[in-house]
């Protein structure tokens, strides 16, 4: 998928407020704010994703919030996952498309057990189906179009959510300090 990112300008005072908090509190509430601002978009991306024969691509849509270990920044990665049991490795093909392919001097061979009956008219030899060429297709481009239109909305939502989570972080820090002073 296309790599896209947003840097938020105009929230310096909110980030300065976070900078006054302990690092653990910053990480906790910045990550929660990023997740809250981005989580609602997972359903939208999933609705843009075609349901293929296995459904793996649609199931691979998800949100990952990365909290940096040495810094106090948090990043949301929204899109198609390809690790573990998430098999969204082919998302780029659907988005960008593939060109027609013809092997050099050979044919494409696929075991007949892996070929659906739709291709039964192809030449079958010793349990293998052969193709002279494979037709490509143009990509959908839906994810990129959605990202271009949705990123400004996510940015403004994040600006609002950061203020809310800063208030929560300050309140929790004050409660912790009060407990420390009381000896609990």
Phi, psi and omega per residue, in radians:
X1 nan 2.767 3.139
X2 -1.195 2.405 3.102
X3 -1.439 2.131 3.140
X4 -2.338 2.628 3.136
X5 -2.610 2.825 3.140
X6 -2.291 2.275 2.978
X7 -1.899 2.248 -3.072
X8 -1.611 2.151 3.067
X9 -1.827 2.642 3.063
X10 1.601 0.118 3.093
X11 -2.083 0.505 -3.091
X12 -1.023 -0.711 -3.107
X13 -1.162 -0.581 3.085
X14 -1.178 -0.779 3.132
X15 -1.171 -0.571 3.042
X16 -1.145 -0.627 3.064
X17 -1.102 -0.725 3.080
X18 -1.132 -0.628 -3.107
X19 -1.108 -0.430 3.139
X20 -1.383 -0.206 -3.115
X21 -1.542 2.821 3.037
X22 -1.083 2.661 -3.050
X23 -1.029 -0.727 3.139
X24 -1.052 -0.700 3.128
X25 -1.202 -0.681 3.101
X26 -1.048 -0.870 -3.112
X27 -1.065 -0.785 -3.101
X28 -1.042 -0.877 -3.028
X29 -1.461 -0.503 3.032
X30 -1.174 -0.751 3.095
X31 -1.092 -0.724 3.121
X32 -1.147 -0.654 3.124
X33 -1.171 -0.745 3.131
X34 -1.119 -0.745 3.117
X35 -1.109 -0.778 -3.117
X36 -1.101 -0.646 -3.116
X37 -1.304 -0.471 -3.017
X38 -1.793 -0.376 -2.974
X39 -1.049 -0.625 -3.079
X40 -1.185 -0.295 -3.100
X41 -1.434 -0.229 -3.129
X42 -1.065 -0.777 -3.132
X43 -1.087 -0.666 3.130
X44 -1.135 -0.813 3.136
X45 -1.103 -0.689 3.119
X46 -1.102 -0.637 3.135
X47 -1.230 -0.432 3.096
X48 -1.390 -0.258 -3.029
X49 -1.526 2.249 3.114
X50 -1.231 2.579 3.079
X51 -1.606 1.908 -3.138
X52 -1.435 -2.947 -3.116
X53 -1.129 -0.524 -3.118
X54 -1.781 -0.430 -3.098
X55 1.403 0.107 -3.091
X56 -1.097 -0.706 -3.089
X57 -1.129 -0.773 -3.136
X58 -1.128 -0.695 3.119
X59 -1.221 -0.393 -3.071
X60 -1.415 -0.155 3.130
X61 -1.163 2.290 -3.139
X62 -2.899 -3.141 -3.119
X63 -2.195 2.288 3.088
X64 -2.179 2.158 3.082
X65 -1.802 2.085 -3.136
X66 -1.755 2.119 3.046
X67 -1.805 2.077 -3.089
X68 -1.191 2.474 -3.086
X69 -1.274 -0.818 -3.056
X70 -1.565 -0.440 3.141
X71 -1.852 3.070 -3.126
X72 -1.898 0.412 -3.134
X73 -1.604 2.714 3.069
X74 -2.276 2.479 -3.111
X75 -2.278 2.379 3.059
X76 -1.795 2.298 3.069
X77 -2.017 1.969 -3.092
X78 -1.981 2.175 -3.141
X79 2.795 -2.550 -3.022
X80 -1.714 2.124 -3.123
X81 -1.566 2.601 -3.127
X82 -2.266 0.276 -3.086
X83 -1.848 2.719 3.104
X84 1.038 -2.214 -3.125
X85 -1.565 0.055 3.103
X86 -1.524 1.949 -3.006
X87 -1.883 1.055 -3.130
X88 -1.764 0.471 -3.076
X89 -1.150 -0.367 -3.083
X90 -1.645 0.202 -3.126
X91 -1.053 -0.648 -3.121
X92 -1.094 -0.663 3.138
X93 -1.105 -0.734 -3.136
X94 -1.171 -0.703 -3.101
X95 -1.268 -0.821 -3.024
X96 -1.720 -0.374 -3.111
X97 1.522 3.034 3.105
X98 -2.395 2.714 -3.128
X99 -1.596 2.888 3.066
X100 -1.060 2.474 -3.133
X101 -2.219 2.371 3.071
X102 -2.319 2.198 -3.136
X103 -1.254 2.693 3.127
X104 -1.504 1.876 3.053
X105 1.308 0.037 -3.130
X106 -2.377 -3.006 3.033
X107 -2.166 2.814 3.027
X108 -1.360 2.262 -3.131
X109 -2.069 2.283 3.134
X110 -2.310 2.371 3.078
X111 -0.993 2.368 -3.072
X112 -1.041 -0.510 3.140
X113 -1.134 -0.427 -3.127
X114 -1.578 -0.052 -3.070
X115 -1.792 2.287 3.117
X116 -1.256 2.837 -3.110
X117 -1.105 -0.273 3.103
X118 -1.015 -0.541 -3.105
X119 -1.763 0.413 -3.055
X120 -1.110 -0.426 -3.111
X121 -1.323 -0.145 3.113
X122 -1.213 2.778 -3.112
X123 -1.219 2.123 3.125
X124 -1.912 2.257 -3.111
X125 -2.423 2.022 3.122
X126 0.931 0.770 3.088
X127 1.334 0.299 -3.138
X128 -2.220 2.440 3.108
X129 -1.797 2.366 -3.096
X130 -2.024 2.440 3.044
X131 -2.167 2.469 3.070
X132 -1.378 -0.573 3.113
X133 -2.711 2.868 3.102
X134 -2.177 2.221 -3.099
X135 -1.382 2.335 3.088
X136 -1.465 -3.079 3.100
X137 -2.642 2.713 3.088
X138 -1.458 2.579 -3.106
X139 -1.260 2.925 -3.125
X140 -1.416 -0.660 -3.110
X141 1.217 0.182 -3.081
X142 -1.161 -0.697 -3.087
X143 -1.147 -0.768 -3.141
X144 -1.120 -0.759 3.121
X145 -1.082 -0.748 3.113
X146 -1.112 -0.791 -3.098
X147 -1.065 -0.750 3.138
X148 -1.063 -0.636 -3.118
X149 -1.507 -0.515 -3.025
X150 -1.561 -0.425 -3.077
X151 -1.037 -0.715 3.079
X152 -1.079 -0.622 3.110
X153 -1.194 -0.723 3.113
X154 -1.122 -0.677 3.119
X155 -1.063 -0.841 -3.121
X156 -1.167 -0.628 3.082
X157 -1.115 -0.710 3.134
X158 -1.126 -0.677 3.107
X159 -1.022 -0.765 3.121
X160 -1.191 -0.723 -3.101
X161 -1.188 -0.634 3.131
X162 -1.021 -0.729 3.108
X163 -1.075 -0.762 3.121
X164 -1.076 -0.794 -3.089
X165 -1.266 -0.465 3.026
X166 -1.130 -0.746 3.099
X167 -1.065 -0.745 3.108
X168 -1.109 -0.721 -3.122
X169 -1.148 -0.738 3.116
X170 -1.098 -0.750 3.134
X171 -1.106 -0.749 3.130
X172 -1.162 -0.685 3.105
X173 -1.094 -0.734 3.114
X174 -1.109 -0.738 3.100
X175 -1.071 -0.733 3.135
X176 -1.126 -0.755 3.120
X177 -1.098 -0.712 3.126
X178 -1.111 -0.745 3.101
X179 -1.090 -0.702 3.114
X180 -1.072 -0.767 -3.124
X181 -1.165 -0.560 -3.141
X182 -1.454 -0.157 3.101
X183 1.453 0.421 -3.137
X184 -1.700 nan nan
